[in-house]
């Protein structure tokens, strides 16, 4: 506990780096996955192609991907951009399926009602299908957030600064306290991400509360 | 680093012999993975089946899923720091790593098995009883085939998780393909790191492909919707309300396909949307 208090500044700085490395890919991944998921939900054939491709990308272990990206992209191994891109790839892989499933789960009669009211394809997607898919997408986003926070810590093995540093440093110095601090900090960060997504999902779906009340 | 350097690493005979050779490292990696999955299956399958069958102690599944938020690297270091010194032999590095790998493989297997058994329609179970099947026949002919897709998707994500984490476990002195990555890093041999990463990626892709094939073969056509006859008779089903406006695409209820599909979605998602297997369509 004293160790954690003594190093509070360092912990917070690394937590901020960790949040950036895990959080930015969530946003980027969502932005990419929504149009992909929309395509997948509309075209069954495209769905198979998209989900297989993203599934294959998701299969590549994280440490291997961190190392393989620099020669592919021409970046340096210590560039944190590698981690951002790798995490974005994983997020897209997880979310494309979730977005497609969420959009497909919209009730047929709801869709018919929207069409009958004169909604065009895009307007219907924006005003009806996407909002109704928010709970499913949020559930997928929570899974992605928790796994991102965990995977980012692996990047400390190749020397990218974030909370994982306490894990590798604590192990190298045989100092268990530091490892525990690293684990707890990662868990807290994952919890914060989870809460933020849950709150955002609630704010974006006011009708679910109206029914409950 | 160039492509030629990668080719010359792979064609160098020195990299194909001895403890540090590719065949030995691949074998080690596969052995760790097989051993871990075996132990995890023995623990997780009976437990998951019991929770799914009885509906009791569901918190076990939720708890196991929540435990996945623990960073794998941290778990690996913490366990090897505590357990390592207790073991006075060469196994000091292997046992803690395998223990962590087992811990990581249990949640996907547990929730896959649980969700599989839980997803069996009570009507299907009752129909089997009504046809005069014994308890054992109901289990082997109805419950197990219906639970198979979700269980296999759990097995797939567990396998991937173990292959990926066994790579990281090289940093606590475990053998396997991760050695190339960690040793290459220590000696600044970037070519070795990249070649090791390629091997790890290929191993993961091949393992996943084999399991996908198994999934395809083992799952009954009536459940996976592979049989065209089943699909057609389902389309003619009177309850299947037609949807003239949304007719631009087939049955919108393809949500269940996620659970049988080709990707490696975690069983977190699988437990969230346990569907009726008979309605699953094909991916």
Interface residues (C-beta under 8 A of the other chain):
Chain A: X42 X43 X44 X47 X48 X51 X52 X54 X55 X56 X58 X59 X60 X61 X62 X63 X64 X65 X67 X68 X71 X77 X93 X94 X97 X98 X101 X104 X105 X106 X108 X111 X112 X115 X116 X139 X140 X143 X146 X147 X149 X150 X153 X154 X156 X157 X158 X163 X164 X167 X168 X170 X171 X174 X176 X179 X180 X182 X183 X186 X187 X190 X191
Chain B: X1 X68 X69 X70 X71 X72 X73 X74 X75 X77 X78 X80 X81 X82 X160 X163 X164 X167 X168 X171 X172 X178 X181 X182 X185 X190 X193 X194 X196 X197 X198 X200 X201 X204 X205 X208 X241 X243 X245 X246 X248 X249 X250 X252 X253 X254 X255 X258 X261 X262 X263 X264 X265 X266 X268 X269 X272 X273 X283
